[in-house]
Amino acid sequence: KGLGGLSELQAVDAMLEHKIKGELRKEMVLPNRKTIRFPSAAITDMAEFRCPLPLGMFRIFVVKAENLPFGDFQADGSKSSDPFCKLRLGCRVGRTRAIQKTSNPSWEGDGPMDFLVHHERQLLQLNVFDHDHVKWNDLLGHLSNEHTVKSLLQSQKRVGPNELLKLKLDCSLIDEKWGGGVNANASVYLKVQYFPFKSDEFMQWMNRHKEHDKDDDCVFQERDTTQDNLHEISHSLCGITAGDVVLLSVKLYHATGLLETDVGKVQVRLRVGDVEILSRPCRKILMGDLHGFGKVNTEIMCSLHREGVRPETIAKCFGLQEEIVQELVTLPSGCGIGWNESL
C-alpha cells in the first residue's frame, strides 16, 4: 500500500486501490503498452504497435490445494473455509469455483484457464480467498512474485508433463489462530501447458532449417528470443499439446458517426463461443496514426487546409491519397474517435 491510507475507511481505501491499479493495467500491463512517438517516426499500424500480438497461449489447470487457513466459524463453532482461486496473467483474470467447507479443496476435473503470453517473464498472480456472501472475501494465501511463465514451464518440465506442480502459498498475512502465519504449510497444485502461435513466416523458417545440415541447425539453437525459448521448453514436454492453436485477432481503428459526447463511453464487445472480450472505451485519436504519421504532420496538413490549400495538393506534397487528406482535414484538429487497439 505505497500510497498509504487515503481515507479513514478500509472499504473505501480498498475500492480506491482497486481503481488505481485497474487504470495502470489499462496503460502499462501487457498486452497494453504506453506509446510515445518520436518526431517523424512512422508507425504503419498503431493498433498492433500499442497492442502487440501474443507469442502463445499459457494453459493452467488448478487441480487442488492443501492445508489452507480457515476463514469462517461454522454454526457448530468449528472453523472452516469456502476457498476459491483467483489468477491473473497480464490483463486476463480467471477464477475457480468455490468449494464449500474445506481446507483441502479439489478442482480436479474442472476445465483449464487460458492466458495469452506476450513475454516469458510475465508473472502469474494467484490468490486463494474464502468466499463470503455477506462481507469481503478473505485472503487465505497467495503465490510469491517469483513464478513467471518461463519458470513454471521449466518446473513442469522437471517433474514431467503429466505430474502436478506443488507450489507453496504465502500465508504470512493470515493470523496464526486461523492456521496462517509464516510457518503455515499451505500449497496449491497446478499443471501448466504452453501452445505457441506459429506464424507462416516462422513455420517456413523452421522448415528451411530442418532441411539443412548439422552446422545450420546450430544457428537455430543459438537464436535467443522469447518465442524460441518458450517454444523449446514446451516442445520438450512431450504430449502436452493437443493440436494447433489458432489466434483470432480483431483490430479496432476508428468509428464514424460518433459524437464528442460518446468519448469514454462506447465499447466493442467480441464474442466467440463462450469467450467474450470487451474493448476499452473509445477515445480521441489522431487520424494520422492510422496512416503512419503523427501529430506534427497532422497539424501541418490542417494548417495548410485552413490557409486555403486544396486537399489534392496537400496529398501530393505528402505522398498520400486524396481521400485520406480529405478525411483528416475535415475533423476538428485532425482528431477522430476510436480505439487503435487489438482484441
HUGI-V431411 format. One record per residue. N is the residue number from 1. RES is the residue in three letters. NEAR is the number of other ideal C-beta (glycine too) atoms within 8 Angstrom. Layout:
N|RES|NEAR + N|RES|NEAR
This chain:
1|LYS|6 + 2|GLY|3 + 3|LEU|6 + 4|GLY|5 + 5|GLY|6 + 6|LEU|7 + 7|SER|7 + 8|GLU|3 + 9|LEU|6 + 10|GLN|5 + 11|ALA|7 + 12|VAL|9 + 13|ASP|12 + 14|ALA|9 + 15|MET|8 + 16|LEU|10 + 17|GLU|10 + 18|HIS|8 + 19|LYS|8 + 20|ILE|9 + 21|LYS|8 + 22|GLY|8 + 23|GLU|8 + 24|LEU|9 + 25|ARG|10 + 26|LYS|9 + 27|GLU|8 + 28|MET|7 + 29|VAL|9 + 30|LEU|9 + 31|PRO|11 + 32|ASN|13 + 33|ARG|10 + 34|LYS|6 + 35|THR|8 + 36|ILE|4 + 37|ARG|8 + 38|PHE|5 + 39|PRO|6 + 40|SER|7 + 41|ALA|7 + 42|ALA|6 + 43|ILE|11 + 44|THR|4 + 45|ASP|7 + 46|MET|12 + 47|ALA|13 + 48|GLU|10 + 49|PHE|9 + 50|ARG|11 + 51|CYS|9 + 52|PRO|9 + 53|LEU|7 + 54|PRO|11 + 55|LEU|10 + 56|GLY|15 + 57|MET|13 + 58|PHE|13 + 59|ARG|12 + 60|ILE|14 + 61|PHE|9 + 62|VAL|13 + 63|VAL|10 + 64|LYS|11 + 65|ALA|13 + 66|GLU|10 + 67|ASN|9 + 68|LEU|16 + 69|PRO|14 + 70|PHE|11 + 71|GLY|12 + 72|ASP|11 + 73|PHE|5 + 74|GLN|9 + 75|ALA|3 + 76|ASP|4 + 77|GLY|5 + 78|SER|6 + 79|LYS|9 + 80|SER|11 + 81|SER|14 + 82|ASP|13 + 83|PRO|17 + 84|PHE|13 + 85|CYS|14 + 86|LYS|11 + 87|LEU|14 + 88|ARG|10 + 89|LEU|13 + 90|GLY|11 + 91|CYS|9 + 92|ARG|8 + 93|VAL|7 + 94|GLY|10 + 95|ARG|8 + 96|THR|9 + 97|ARG|7 + 98|ALA|8 + 99|ILE|10 + 100|GLN|5 + 101|LYS|6 + 102|THR|9 + 103|SER|12 + 104|ASN|9 + 105|PRO|11 + 106|SER|7 + 107|TRP|12 + 108|GLU|6 + 109|GLY|3 + 110|ASP|8 + 111|GLY|3 + 112|PRO|7 + 113|MET|9 + 114|ASP|8 + 115|PHE|13 + 116|LEU|12 + 117|VAL|15 + 118|HIS|10 + 119|HIS|9 + 120|GLU|10 + 121|ARG|7 + 122|GLN|12 + 123|LEU|8 + 124|LEU|13 + 125|GLN|10 + 126|LEU|13 + 127|ASN|10 + 128|VAL|16 + 129|PHE|12 + 130|ASP|13 + 131|HIS|9 + 132|ASP|11 + 133|HIS|3 + 134|VAL|3 + 135|LYS|3 + 136|TRP|6 + 137|ASN|7 + 138|ASP|9 + 139|LEU|11 + 140|LEU|16 + 141|GLY|15 + 142|HIS|10 + 143|LEU|12 + 144|SER|6 + 145|ASN|6 + 146|GLU|5 + 147|HIS|11 + 148|THR|11 + 149|VAL|15 + 150|LYS|11 + 151|SER|9 + 152|LEU|13 + 153|LEU|14 + 154|GLN|9 + 155|SER|9 + 156|GLN|16 + 157|LYS|11 + 158|ARG|6 + 159|VAL|8 + 160|GLY|7 + 161|PRO|10 + 162|ASN|5 + 163|GLU|8 + 164|LEU|8 + 165|LEU|12 + 166|LYS|7 + 167|LEU|11 + 168|LYS|6 + 169|LEU|15 + 170|ASP|9 + 171|CYS|14 + 172|SER|8 + 173|LEU|6 + 174|ILE|14 + 175|ASP|6 + 176|GLU|8 + 177|LYS|4 + 178|TRP|10 + 179|GLY|14 + 180|GLY|13 + 181|GLY|9 + 182|VAL|5 + 183|ASN|5 + 184|ALA|14 + 185|ASN|6 + 186|ALA|16 + 187|SER|11 + 188|VAL|15 + 189|TYR|13 + 190|LEU|12 + 191|LYS|12 + 192|VAL|12 + 193|GLN|13 + 194|TYR|16 + 195|PHE|10 + 196|PRO|11 + 197|PHE|11 + 198|LYS|7 + 199|SER|6 + 200|ASP|5 + 201|GLU|6 + 202|PHE|9 + 203|MET|9 + 204|GLN|8 + 205|TRP|8 + 206|MET|10 + 207|ASN|8 + 208|ARG|8 + 209|HIS|11 + 210|LYS|6 + 211|GLU|5 + 212|HIS|8 + 213|ASP|5 + 214|LYS|5 + 215|ASP|7 + 216|ASP|9 + 217|ASP|10 + 218|CYS|8 + 219|VAL|9 + 220|PHE|9 + 221|GLN|6 + 222|GLU|6 + 223|ARG|7 + 224|ASP|5 + 225|THR|6 + 226|THR|8 + 227|GLN|10 + 228|ASP|9 + 229|ASN|11 + 230|LEU|17 + 231|HIS|10 + 232|GLU|8 + 233|ILE|13 + 234|SER|15 + 235|HIS|6 + 236|SER|7 + 237|LEU|13 + 238|CYS|5 + 239|GLY|6 + 240|ILE|9 + 241|THR|7 + 242|ALA|2 + 243|GLY|4 + 244|ASP|4 + 245|VAL|9 + 246|VAL|4 + 247|LEU|8 + 248|LEU|5 + 249|SER|7 + 250|VAL|7 + 251|LYS|10 + 252|LEU|12 + 253|TYR|9 + 254|HIS|11 + 255|ALA|9 + 256|THR|4 + 257|GLY|3 + 258|LEU|9 + 259|LEU|5 + 260|GLU|5 + 261|THR|5 + 262|ASP|10 + 263|VAL|11 + 264|GLY|6 + 265|LYS|8 + 266|VAL|9 + 267|GLN|9 + 268|VAL|9 + 269|ARG|8 + 270|LEU|10 + 271|ARG|7 + 272|VAL|5 + 273|GLY|4 + 274|ASP|3 + 275|VAL|6 + 276|GLU|7 + 277|ILE|8 + 278|LEU|7 + 279|SER|12 + 280|ARG|8 + 281|PRO|9 + 282|CYS|14 + 283|ARG|10 + 284|LYS|6 + 285|ILE|14 + 286|LEU|10 + 287|MET|14 + 288|GLY|14 + 289|ASP|11 + 290|LEU|9 + 291|HIS|8 + 292|GLY|6 + 293|PHE|9 + 294|GLY|13 + 295|LYS|9 + 296|VAL|8 + 297|ASN|11 + 298|THR|14 + 299|GLU|10 + 300|ILE|8 + 301|MET|15 + 302|CYS|12 + 303|SER|8 + 304|LEU|9 + 305|HIS|11 + 306|ARG|6 + 307|GLU|6 + 308|GLY|5 + 309|VAL|7 + 310|ARG|6 + 311|PRO|10 + 312|GLU|8 + 313|THR|8 + 314|ILE|15 + 315|ALA|13 + 316|LYS|7 + 317|CYS|6 + 318|PHE|10 + 319|GLY|5 + 320|LEU|9 + 321|GLN|6 + 322|GLU|9 + 323|GLU|6 + 324|ILE|10 + 325|VAL|15 + 326|GLN|9 + 327|GLU|9 + 328|LEU|13 + 329|VAL|12 + 330|THR|5 + 331|LEU|10 + 332|PRO|4 + 333|SER|6 + 334|GLY|14 + 335|CYS|10 + 336|GLY|10 + 337|ILE|15 + 338|GLY|11 + 339|TRP|13 + 340|ASN|12 + 341|GLU|12 + 342|SER|13 + 343|LEU|10
